[in-house]
Amino acid sequence: MKVYWSNIEYRYTTVSVVNKCVGGMVYVFVKAKDAIAALDKIRNALLSQDKIILKCEFISPYNVKTEIWAESKEFGSAENTTEHYKELYQAARQSKEPVFDYFWEYEKL
């Protein structure tokens, strides 16, 4: 099995008065036999959080040896950012469930 990664845009199945967010995007890592199985695991995990997929920007095997991330506000240097995503990859290798990065949410305007 391979570890796949994806960028998912999602929305909540219900919007509450308390939580004004209607959706967002998230990177996710998941161990699966193929991309279809990976997407199914992601879909089911999001449904359990009252979220549905609006758009899957990509889904592909994660190559930990060649993935180099750019510098970011969240993690600072490119090395720190790359290390963060390597840790998510490693967690996904050990898990049967998807491993989500931070959820970036947006509110309805």
Legacy VTK file of the C-alpha trace (Angstrom):
# vtk DataFile Version 3.0
C-alpha trace
ASCII
DATASET POLYDATA
POINTS 109 float
0.000 0.000 0.000
1.085 3.560 -0.704
0.565 6.810 1.140
-1.474 9.213 -0.965
-1.878 12.906 -0.362
-4.554 15.258 -1.511
-5.822 18.814 -1.309
-9.532 18.778 -0.514
-12.015 21.634 -0.570
-14.987 20.832 1.654
-18.156 22.304 3.074
-20.097 21.540 6.222
-23.276 19.537 5.865
-24.957 21.976 8.270
-24.033 25.507 9.318
-24.698 26.524 12.904
-25.094 29.978 14.363
-22.149 29.262 16.679
-19.835 28.089 13.891
-20.120 30.646 11.091
-17.737 28.678 8.887
-19.292 27.049 5.863
-16.285 25.160 4.542
-12.603 25.264 3.811
-9.643 23.286 2.521
-7.243 20.753 3.966
-4.247 18.660 2.969
-4.693 15.005 3.881
-2.458 11.932 3.848
-3.867 8.389 3.737
-2.517 4.871 3.242
-4.466 2.984 0.569
-4.128 0.456 -2.249
-4.980 3.057 -4.914
-6.279 6.607 -5.406
-9.927 5.515 -5.474
-9.605 3.720 -2.123
-7.750 6.730 -0.721
-10.518 9.106 -1.793
-13.146 6.795 -0.267
-11.301 6.829 3.066
-11.031 10.621 2.960
-14.715 11.007 2.058
-15.822 8.752 4.928
-13.578 10.497 7.457
-14.899 13.910 6.426
-18.509 12.691 6.568
-17.909 11.614 10.169
-16.961 15.265 10.843
-20.098 16.610 9.097
-18.098 17.699 6.040
-18.521 16.797 2.368
-16.021 17.083 -0.462
-16.650 19.927 -2.902
-13.454 19.509 -4.891
-10.438 17.236 -4.891
-7.671 19.351 -6.409
-5.373 16.322 -6.728
-4.681 12.917 -5.226
-1.373 11.188 -5.818
1.246 9.028 -4.109
3.440 11.103 -1.805
7.141 10.767 -2.594
8.824 11.671 0.666
12.245 11.734 -1.030
11.397 14.397 -3.598
8.682 16.522 -1.995
10.325 19.822 -1.012
8.046 22.467 0.414
8.472 26.215 0.150
8.926 28.505 3.100
5.627 29.211 4.888
4.169 31.592 7.466
2.998 28.683 9.600
6.296 26.792 9.854
8.969 29.287 8.829
11.795 27.840 6.797
11.407 25.436 3.901
13.109 22.796 6.047
10.523 23.213 8.840
7.650 23.107 6.370
9.047 19.994 4.664
9.535 18.323 8.057
5.922 19.058 9.036
4.594 17.269 5.961
7.046 14.380 6.380
5.612 13.913 9.879
2.072 13.771 8.457
3.292 11.232 5.893
4.883 9.099 8.617
1.694 9.256 10.706
-0.349 8.107 7.693
2.030 5.178 7.142
1.224 4.012 10.674
-2.530 4.612 10.519
-5.529 3.020 8.845
-7.320 6.373 8.942
-6.584 9.594 7.014
-4.242 12.075 8.683
-5.402 15.649 8.201
-3.281 18.782 8.252
-4.754 21.986 9.662
-8.240 22.761 8.429
-8.330 26.198 6.760
-11.898 27.424 7.049
-13.893 30.236 5.508
-17.066 32.003 6.514
-20.080 32.795 4.404
-19.975 36.405 3.278
LINES 1 110
109 0 1 2 3 4 5 6 7 8 9 10 11 12 13 14 15 16 17 18 19 20 21 22 23 24 25 26 27 28 29 30 31 32 33 34 35 36 37 38 39 40 41 42 43 44 45 46 47 48 49 50 51 52 53 54 55 56 57 58 59 60 61 62 63 64 65 66 67 68 69 70 71 72 73 74 75 76 77 78 79 80 81 82 83 84 85 86 87 88 89 90 91 92 93 94 95 96 97 98 99 100 101 102 103 104 105 106 107 108
